[in-house]
Amino acid sequence: MEKAKRVVWRLLAASVCVMAVSQAVHADSLDEQRNRYAQIKQAWDNKQMDTVQALMPTLKDYPLYPYLEYRQITDDLMNQPTVTVNNFIQANPTLPPARNLQSRFVNELARREDWRGLLAFSPEKPNTTEAQCNYYYAKWATGQQEEAWAGAKELWLTGKSQPNACDSLFGAWRASGKQDPLAYLERIRLAMKAGNTRLVMALAGQMPSDYQTISTAVMSLANDPQQRSDLCPQHGSDRFYPTDGGGGLCQRGA
C-alpha cells in the first residue's frame, strides 16, 4: 500500500515538473518571437530585406504575424496578384490596418486599367470615395452604363471637392450627354453652402455654353456675395429663386 502511494506521488511530481518545463519553454518561445518581431521591424525600417525574408517564416504562429504580412503586401502593392490580396483580406477580416486594403487595391487595379478584374475583386461598392469613383468607372468601361451614371450622380452631388480619380468618371458621364446641366447648378449650390469657393469657380467655368449667363453670375457671386439676386434669372422654361437662409445658390421653381 505504501509502495503504491509512493508511486502515485512520484507520478504527480513528475507531471508537475513536466508542466512547469512546458510553460517555461512556451514563455521562452514567446519572448524569442517578440524579439524576432522587433528585429524584423527594425530591419524593415533599415531596408535590410534579406534579414526580413530570413526571419519572417519563423513567426507564422506569432499573433502579430498578420501585421508583418500586411506590410509585405502593401509595400509592393503594385505587383501583387489579386489572389494574394483577396486571400489576406479573407483570412484577416478584423485586422485594423487591413480594413482599407480592399479600397487601396481597387485603386491599384484601376491604375492597371484592369476593369473586369476590379469588378471581380470588388463586386460591391467599396468604402472610400476614390475607390467608388474607380468602381463606377469600371462599370462604364465594361458596358454597365446605367449603374455607372447613377453612381456618378451620387458622387457628383456634394459640396466637397472630390479626388482626382473621379475626373475620369465625371468626364465620361459628361461626354455621354447623360449629365443634366442642372446638376452643375445643384452642385454649385451645395458648394456655396459648404463655403467651397474654389469648387464654385471651377464648376462655373465648366458649365455648358447655354448657361454662360448663369456661369458669369456665379463667378461674380463667388467674388461678391452681395450680388445674390443676379444669380436667379429666368432661364428658358425654368425659373430659379434664391434659397432660404442665404446658404445655397438657387432652387428650381415649380
C-alpha positions in Angstrom: 0.0 0.0 0.0 2.8 2.4 1.0 4.7 1.5 -2.1 1.6 2.3 -4.3 1.3 5.7 -2.6 5.0 6.5 -3.3 4.5 5.6 -7.0 1.4 7.9 -7.2 3.3 10.8 -5.6 6.2 10.3 -7.9 3.9 10.4 -10.9 2.2 13.6 -9.7 5.6 15.2 -9.0 6.8 14.3 -12.5 3.6 15.7 -14.1 4.1 19.0 -12.2 7.7 19.2 -13.4 6.7 18.5 -17.0 4.0 21.2 -16.8 6.5 23.7 -15.4 9.1 23.0 -18.0 6.4 23.2 -20.8 5.3 26.6 -19.5 8.9 27.8 -19.3 9.6 26.7 -22.9 6.4 28.3 -24.1 7.3 31.6 -22.3 10.8 31.5 -23.8 9.3 30.9 -27.2 7.1 33.9 -26.9 10.0 36.0 -25.7 12.0 34.9 -28.6 9.2 35.6 -31.0 8.8 39.1 -29.6 12.5 39.7 -30.1 12.4 38.4 -33.7 9.3 40.5 -34.4 11.2 43.6 -33.2 14.2 42.6 -35.2 12.1 42.3 -38.4 10.5 45.7 -37.9 13.9 47.3 -37.4 15.4 45.5 -40.3 12.4 46.6 -42.5 12.8 50.2 -41.4 16.5 50.0 -42.3 15.7 48.3 -45.7 17.6 45.2 -44.7 15.2 43.0 -46.7 17.4 39.9 -46.6 17.0 39.8 -42.8 13.3 40.3 -43.1 12.9 37.5 -45.6 15.0 35.2 -43.4 13.2 35.8 -40.1 9.5 36.2 -41.3 8.9 32.5 -41.9 9.8 31.8 -38.2 6.9 33.9 -36.9 4.0 32.4 -38.8 2.4 31.2 -35.5 3.1 34.5 -33.7 -0.2 36.5 -33.1 1.2 39.7 -34.7 2.4 37.9 -37.8 -0.5 39.3 -39.9 0.8 42.8 -39.4 4.1 41.8 -41.0 2.2 40.1 -43.8 0.1 43.3 -44.4 3.3 45.4 -44.6 4.8 42.9 -47.0 1.7 43.1 -49.3 1.2 46.9 -49.2 4.9 47.8 -49.6 4.7 46.2 -53.1 1.0 46.5 -53.8 1.5 47.4 -57.5 3.0 44.0 -58.1 0.6 41.9 -56.0 -1.7 39.4 -57.7 -5.3 39.7 -56.9 -5.5 36.2 -55.3 -2.8 37.2 -52.7 -4.7 40.3 -51.6 -8.0 38.6 -51.6 -6.7 35.7 -49.5 -5.2 38.1 -47.0 -8.4 40.1 -46.6 -10.5 36.9 -46.1 -8.0 35.5 -43.6 -7.9 38.8 -41.6 -11.3 40.4 -41.8 -10.9 42.2 -38.4 -7.3 43.3 -38.7 -7.5 47.1 -38.2 -4.9 48.2 -40.8 -6.3 45.8 -43.3 -9.8 47.4 -43.3 -8.8 49.8 -46.1 -6.9 47.3 -48.1 -9.9 46.5 -50.4 -10.2 50.1 -51.4 -6.5 50.5 -51.9 -6.4 47.5 -54.2 -9.4 48.7 -56.1 -7.4 51.9 -56.8 -4.4 49.8 -57.8 -6.5 47.7 -60.3 -7.8 51.0 -61.7 -4.2 52.1 -62.2 -3.6 48.9 -64.1 -6.8 49.6 -66.1 -8.0 46.1 -65.2 -11.6 47.0 -65.1 -13.1 43.5 -65.3 -10.6 42.3 -62.6 -11.6 45.3 -60.5 -15.3 44.3 -60.5 -14.4 40.7 -59.9 -12.3 41.6 -56.9 -14.9 44.1 -55.6 -18.4 43.1 -56.7 -19.9 45.6 -54.2 -19.2 49.3 -54.0 -16.0 49.9 -51.9 -15.8 52.3 -48.9 -13.7 55.3 -49.9 -14.7 58.0 -52.4 -11.7 57.5 -54.6 -12.3 53.7 -54.9 -16.0 54.3 -55.5 -15.2 56.6 -58.5 -12.9 53.9 -59.9 -15.5 51.3 -59.2 -18.2 53.1 -61.2 -15.8 54.0 -64.0 -15.1 50.2 -64.2 -18.9 49.8 -64.6 -18.8 52.2 -67.5 -15.7 50.6 -69.1 -17.4 47.2 -69.0 -20.7 48.5 -70.6 -22.8 48.9 -67.5 -23.6 52.5 -68.2 -26.8 52.9 -66.2 -25.1 51.8 -63.0 -22.1 54.0 -63.8 -24.2 57.1 -64.3 -26.3 56.5 -61.2 -23.0 56.2 -59.2 -21.6 59.3 -60.9 -24.6 61.4 -60.0 -24.4 60.3 -56.4 -20.7 61.1 -56.2 -21.2 64.4 -58.0 -23.8 65.9 -55.8 -21.6 67.1 -52.9 -20.3 70.5 -51.9 -16.8 68.9 -51.3 -14.0 68.7 -53.9 -13.7 65.1 -55.0 -10.5 63.1 -55.6 -8.8 63.4 -58.9 -9.7 59.7 -59.5 -13.3 61.0 -60.0 -12.3 63.1 -63.0 -12.5 60.2 -65.5 -15.9 59.1 -64.3 -17.3 62.6 -64.4 -15.7 63.2 -67.8 -17.3 60.1 -69.3 -20.7 61.0 -67.8 -20.5 64.5 -69.3 -19.3 63.2 -72.7 -22.2 60.7 -72.8 -24.8 63.5 -72.7 -26.5 62.0 -69.7 -25.4 64.6 -67.3 -28.2 67.2 -66.8 -26.7 70.7 -66.9 -28.8 71.5 -63.9 -26.6 69.1 -62.0 -24.0 71.8 -62.2 -26.3 74.3 -60.5 -27.2 71.8 -57.8 -23.6 71.1 -57.1 -22.7 74.8 -57.1 -25.5 75.3 -54.6 -24.0 72.6 -52.4 -20.5 74.0 -52.8 -21.7 77.5 -51.8 -23.5 76.2 -48.8 -20.2 74.5 -47.8 -18.2 77.7 -48.4 -16.1 75.9 -51.1 -15.4 79.0 -53.3 -12.7 77.2 -55.3 -15.1 74.5 -56.3 -17.8 77.0 -57.2 -15.5 78.8 -59.6 -14.3 75.5 -61.1 -17.8 74.3 -61.7 -19.0 77.7 -63.1 -16.1 77.5 -65.6 -17.2 74.0 -66.8 -20.9 74.9 -67.4 -22.3 74.4 -70.9 -22.3 77.4 -73.2 -26.1 77.7 -73.0 -25.6 78.5 -69.3 -23.0 81.2 -69.8 -25.1 83.9 -68.3 -25.6 81.9 -65.1 -21.9 80.9 -65.2 -20.8 84.5 -65.3 -23.2 85.4 -62.5 -21.9 82.5 -60.3 -18.3 83.7 -60.7 -19.4 87.2 -59.8 -21.3 86.0 -56.8 -18.2 84.0 -55.6 -16.3 87.2 -55.6 -19.1 89.4 -54.2 -21.8 87.6 -52.2 -23.9 90.7 -52.2 -24.8 90.0 -55.8 -27.0 87.0 -54.9 -30.1 88.4 -56.7 -28.1 88.4 -60.0 -27.8 84.7 -59.9 -31.5 83.8 -60.2 -32.8 84.9 -63.7 -35.4 83.1 -65.7 -33.7 80.6 -68.0 -35.8 79.1 -70.7 -38.8 77.4 -69.2 -37.1 77.1 -65.8 -37.3 79.7 -63.0 -34.7 79.9 -60.2 -35.4 81.6 -56.9 -33.0 82.4 -54.1 -32.9 79.7 -51.5 -34.0 80.4 -47.9 -31.4 81.3 -45.4 -28.8 82.5 -47.9 -26.8 79.3 -47.6 -27.4 78.0 -51.1 -27.5 79.1 -54.7 -31.0 79.0 -56.1 -33.7 76.4 -56.2 -35.8 75.4 -59.1 -39.4 76.7 -59.1 -42.4 74.6 -60.0 
